[in-house]
Amino acid sequence: MHLDIPAGTAVRFEPGELREVQLVQFGGTGDIHGFSGLTNGNLHDPACKRAALERARAQHFKGA
């Protein structure tokens, strides 16, 4: 899922500020690459999801 905002725009999150945002699913085949090297594969593959969460924990991503 990702923020539902137009391409080329951003939402700023200040420390301690609560903000409600809309999320939408990624379209297409589900092949996602990047995100700090966490998600390099298909979103529909359970093994890819497990590996991404393991990498997030290893890199101390909060909430992983």
Summary of the structure (lengths in Angstrom):
residues: 64
radius of gyration: 13.6
end to end distance: 15.2
largest distance: 35.8
contacts: 102
relative contact order: 0.15
helix: 20%
strand: 12%
